[in-house]
Amino acid sequence: MELNHMTEKTPPKTIAETGRLLLRELTADDFPALCRALQDEDVTRVYGRTFTDREIRFWLEGQFRSYREEGFGTWAVVLKESGEMIGHAGIFISQHGDEEIHEIGYLFEKACWGKGYATEAAVACRKVAFDVLGLEKVYSIIRTDNMASRAVARKNGMRITETVYRLTMGKAIPHYVYCVVNPERKAE
């Protein structure tokens, strides 16, 4: 599988900027940084496994397709100071019961945990969802034992709306469904 979304002459599209971070479209050159995160057992604990090179390439191609077809997806999170990619965050369509929802997700290299980057990126994603895409609401579905991600969701203005069970490596694992409604669309 060839990763051919971007050429050297086409800079990746910037999606959002925060005080410390730049969120931009992923490129084929981001593959090594994705592997650092997605092949670290501590980082991928919530998935119950790490990911192969082939799975990561397939996922990356899916992001390129999402940019073309949906106009959004998961984006590289880059430190503005150094230009280093430290993780990814974005908006994706997820199946929740009988409906498709827009979910905010994020994942960062372990060395970057506890520094507020996930909150900064998640808030930027919420702003894109509401201010650029005009979405009515966004969700984050988080394992009940993932205290760090739960804190990020709360800081992103989200509240628990329900508990669901999702299969992870053949086991039904409890997850909280967090949601925040676009304040501009509440009156509609």
C-alpha positions in Angstrom: 0.0 0.0 0.0 1.5 3.3 -1.0 0.9 6.5 1.0 0.5 9.1 -1.6 -1.7 11.9 -0.1 0.8 14.6 -0.2 3.8 15.5 -2.3 6.9 17.3 -1.1 5.6 20.5 -2.9 2.3 20.5 -1.2 2.4 21.6 2.5 -0.2 19.9 4.7 -3.3 22.0 5.5 -3.3 23.6 8.9 -6.6 23.0 10.7 -6.1 24.8 14.0 -3.5 26.6 16.1 -3.3 26.9 19.9 -0.7 28.5 22.1 1.7 25.6 21.9 0.3 23.4 19.2 -0.4 23.2 15.5 -3.1 20.7 14.2 -2.5 19.9 10.6 -3.5 17.2 8.1 -1.4 14.1 8.3 1.1 13.2 5.6 2.9 10.0 4.6 6.0 11.5 6.3 4.1 11.2 9.7 4.2 7.4 9.5 7.3 7.0 11.9 5.7 9.3 14.5 2.4 7.4 14.3 4.4 4.1 14.8 6.1 5.5 17.9 2.7 6.1 19.5 0.6 3.2 18.1 3.3 0.6 18.8 3.8 1.6 22.4 1.9 -0.8 24.8 1.4 2.0 27.4 -0.1 4.4 24.8 -2.4 1.8 23.2 -3.5 0.2 26.5 -7.1 1.3 25.9 -7.1 -0.7 22.7 -5.7 -3.8 24.4 -2.9 -4.1 21.8 -0.4 -2.4 19.7 -0.8 -1.9 15.9 1.3 -3.3 13.0 2.9 -1.2 10.4 0.4 -2.5 7.9 -2.6 -1.5 10.2 -1.1 2.0 10.7 -0.6 2.5 6.9 -4.2 1.4 6.3 -5.5 3.8 9.0 -3.4 6.6 7.6 -4.9 6.0 4.1 -8.3 6.1 5.8 -7.5 9.6 7.1 -6.5 10.8 3.7 -9.9 9.5 2.4 -11.7 11.2 5.2 -10.1 14.5 4.4 -11.3 14.2 0.8 -14.8 12.8 1.5 -15.8 14.3 4.9 -13.6 17.4 5.1 -12.2 16.4 8.5 -10.5 13.5 10.2 -7.7 12.9 12.6 -4.8 15.4 12.4 -1.2 15.5 13.4 -0.5 17.4 16.6 2.8 19.3 16.3 4.7 21.3 18.8 5.0 24.8 17.3 8.3 25.4 19.1 10.1 22.4 17.6 8.0 21.2 14.7 7.9 17.7 16.2 4.7 15.6 15.9 3.8 14.4 19.4 0.4 12.7 18.7 -2.8 13.0 16.8 -6.3 14.4 17.5 -9.3 15.0 15.5 -13.0 14.4 14.6 -14.3 11.2 13.2 -17.6 9.5 12.6 -18.3 6.7 15.0 -21.2 4.3 15.3 -23.2 4.7 18.5 -26.2 2.5 18.8 -28.3 3.1 15.7 -26.8 6.5 14.8 -23.6 7.9 13.5 -22.0 10.5 15.8 -19.1 12.9 15.5 -16.5 11.9 18.0 -13.4 13.8 19.2 -10.4 11.5 19.8 -6.8 12.0 20.7 -3.6 10.0 21.4 -0.2 11.2 22.4 3.3 9.8 22.8 3.9 8.8 26.5 6.7 11.4 26.9 4.1 14.1 26.3 1.5 12.9 28.9 0.6 15.2 31.8 1.5 18.4 30.0 -1.9 19.6 28.9 -1.4 18.9 25.2 -4.4 16.5 25.0 -6.7 19.1 26.5 -5.3 21.9 24.3 -5.8 19.7 21.2 -9.3 18.5 22.2 -10.5 22.0 22.8 -9.2 23.0 19.4 -11.1 20.1 17.8 -14.3 21.1 19.6 -13.9 24.6 18.2 -13.3 23.3 14.7 -16.4 21.1 15.1 -18.6 23.9 16.1 -17.1 27.0 14.5 -16.0 25.5 11.1 -18.1 22.4 10.6 -21.2 23.8 12.4 -21.9 20.5 14.1 -24.8 20.4 16.7 -22.8 18.3 19.2 -19.7 16.2 19.6 -18.9 13.2 21.7 -15.9 11.4 23.3 -16.4 7.8 24.2 -13.9 6.9 26.9 -13.2 3.8 29.0 -14.3 4.3 32.6 -10.8 3.5 33.9 -9.1 6.0 31.7 -9.0 8.8 34.2 -6.6 11.1 32.2 -8.9 11.1 29.1 -12.0 11.6 31.3 -10.3 14.7 32.7 -9.6 16.0 29.2 -13.3 15.5 28.3 -14.5 17.4 31.3 -12.0 20.3 30.6 -13.4 20.3 27.0 -16.9 21.1 28.4 -18.2 17.6 28.0 -20.5 15.7 30.5 -21.3 12.1 30.8 -24.6 11.2 29.1 -24.6 7.4 29.4 -22.5 4.3 30.0 -22.0 1.8 27.2 -20.1 -1.5 26.8 -17.7 -1.8 23.9 -15.8 -4.9 22.9 -12.0 -4.7 23.4 -10.1 -7.8 22.5 -13.2 -9.9 23.0 -14.1 -8.4 26.4 -17.1 -6.0 27.1 -15.4 -3.0 28.6 -17.5 -0.1 30.2 -17.2 3.3 28.6 -18.6 6.7 29.4 -20.2 8.6 26.6 -19.3 12.3 27.0 -21.1 15.0 25.0 -21.1 18.8 24.6 -23.7 20.7 22.6 -22.8 23.6 20.3 -24.0 26.7 22.3 -24.8 28.5 19.0 -27.2 25.7 18.0 -29.0 25.1 21.4 -31.8 27.4 20.5 -32.6 25.7 17.2 
